[in-house]
Amino acid sequence: MAPTLLRWAFYTMAELMEKPAVALLVVSDNSASGVPLVGRSEEDEQRYDRARRERLPHLIYKIAKINQESI
């Protein structure tokens, strides 16, 4: 399914259920930085793993906490 269609479906369901919703877009292969998904250096791989393991869950937690406080 195309990302645009998934985003539309996500927000449509949230609206139908009358629930607030936030969508995060995660880009694994950032063409702006020139860092490929395959063949990255060890340092790039460690940064990617840390972001997926620590930063992304922290962002999700913060968004959920803000959302909970606004209800």
C-alpha positions in Angstrom: 0.0 0.0 0.0 1.3 3.4 -0.9 2.4 5.7 2.0 -0.1 8.4 1.0 -2.9 5.9 1.1 -1.8 4.5 4.5 -1.6 8.0 5.9 -5.1 8.8 4.6 -6.5 5.5 6.0 -4.8 6.1 9.4 -6.2 9.6 9.8 -9.6 8.6 8.5 -9.9 5.8 11.1 -8.8 8.2 13.9 -11.5 10.6 12.8 -14.2 8.0 12.6 -13.2 6.8 16.1 -13.0 10.5 17.3 -9.5 9.9 18.6 -6.5 12.2 18.2 -3.8 10.8 16.0 -0.1 11.5 15.1 1.8 9.7 12.4 5.6 9.5 12.3 7.4 9.0 9.0 10.5 7.0 9.4 12.9 7.1 6.5 15.6 4.4 6.5 17.5 5.5 3.4 18.1 9.3 3.5 19.1 10.3 0.0 19.7 13.9 1.3 22.6 12.7 3.5 23.9 10.3 0.8 24.0 7.4 3.4 22.7 4.3 1.7 20.6 1.6 3.4 23.0 -1.1 2.4 26.8 -0.8 2.6 27.0 1.8 5.4 30.0 2.2 7.5 30.2 0.7 11.0 29.7 4.2 12.5 26.6 4.9 10.4 25.2 1.5 11.3 25.6 2.3 15.0 23.9 5.6 14.7 21.0 4.0 12.8 20.7 1.2 15.4 20.8 3.7 18.3 18.1 5.9 16.6 15.8 2.9 16.1 16.5 1.4 19.6 16.5 4.6 21.7 15.4 7.8 19.9 12.3 6.5 18.1 10.8 4.9 21.2 11.6 8.1 23.2 9.8 10.2 20.6 6.7 7.9 20.6 6.6 8.0 24.4 6.8 11.9 24.4 4.0 12.1 21.8 1.9 9.7 23.8 2.5 11.6 27.0 1.6 15.0 25.4 -1.5 13.4 23.9 -2.5 12.0 27.3 -2.1 15.3 29.0 -4.4 17.0 26.4 -7.3 14.6 26.9 
